[in-house]
Amino acid sequence: MKIPLGTPCIGSEEMAAVKRVLESGWLTEGSSNIEFEKQFADFVGVKRAVTLNSCTSALQLALQAQSIKGEVILPSFTFPASANAVVTAGATPVFADIEYGTCNIDPDDIERKITSATEAIMVVHYAGQCCRMDKIVSIANKHGLKVIEDSAETVGAAFKGKVAGSFGVGCFSFFPTKNITTGEGGMLTTDDDELADEVKTLAGHGIRKSTFNRENVSTPWIREVSVPGYNFRMSAILAAIGVEQMKKIDVLNQQRLENAAYLAGKIDFPGIDLPYTEPDCTHVYQMFTVKVKNVDRDSFVRGLREKGVMASVHFTPPVHRQEYYVRNYPARPGGLPVTDLVSNTIATLPMYPQLSLSELDYIADTVSAVCRELERRK
């Protein structure tokens, strides 16, 4: 048996939607984007959503549109895109440690890292679970800081009933392993109309009216650049897929939750720490991660993959151990001990809605078998 780490849930509805867009002849940003943005804003509970080509672009524009050029506190335990966006926006990343259980940024360490140069906090909601946003928002308000949510892994997750992406400026990914997918693509969410408009302008070459909107004016060929921008737009083809995926999001997340609960109940081996869910959180299990304490993590992951369970690691090395960041943005005194510990022990098991009970049983049995085998070798 071979079980991939993740696989997208694409059906006939998405295929038909793509066909309609192709037949329409309008393939760039258009009416599908407008519909997708409306669905997503309503889902998150905010006024505006902006389709983009990636979550990375959303993170960069969230910073640029707010003119953030100082220090941005974020976790090192994240995909490099989070920190890369800070750098490309012209700001300075400052790395904070995480909490062992959730792998989310530690609010107490955020406060320790604040200086007179701090302008924003970028949280990264890990694996489908929100950070402790009540405490983080309180810290931000106390110090006059902006809050940016890297919600790439938390489409539909909530903290105390409030959905990820509605606490600050939300940034989402629709990569194929995420809870919904458009293949590639991202979304920015906000309650600030002015910010949303600025993000749209920056994403469309700095031109305030999109090609789609200019079709309704008498001189659509006039393209007035107000700021130097980028081409970070999402095509109508991808947006059409997103529209259909949003119709399934609640069912897909529920299936992930049920699969995660079943798998957690089947894995019973000393030395394995299962995912921890905060009582105030609604987890959507974009990933199912475990921490191995008594065996070598890399040997554990290789052993699973050799037996057809295509496990991986998210994330190692952490960003503060990456060559560029070691050289240019070293961790501050005291280091990031929990980040280093988790990065060396965490492993990601397959998790997606279509997993069958027999596949989940095989994953659990293989975890135990590989651990036993590695312990015998010690």
Secondary structure, 3 states (H helix, E strand, C coil): CCECCCCCCCCHHHHHHHHHHHHHCCCCCCHHHHHHHHHHHHHHCCCEEEEECCHHHHHHHHHHCCCCCCEEEEECCCCHHHHHHHHHCCCEEEEECECCCCCCECHHHHHHHCCCCEEEEEEECCCCCCCCHHHHHHHHHHHCCEEEEECCCCCCCEECCEECCCCCEEEEECCCCCCCCCCCCEEEEECCHHHHHHHHHHHECCECCCHHHHCCCCCCCCCCECCCCCECCCCHHHHHHHHHHHCCHHHHHHHHHHHHHHHHHHCCCCCEECCCCCCCEECCCCCEEEEECCCCHHHHHHHHHHCCECCECCCCCCHHHCHHHHHHCCCCCCCCHHHHHHHHHEEEECCCCCCCHHHHHHHHHHHHHHHHHHHHHC
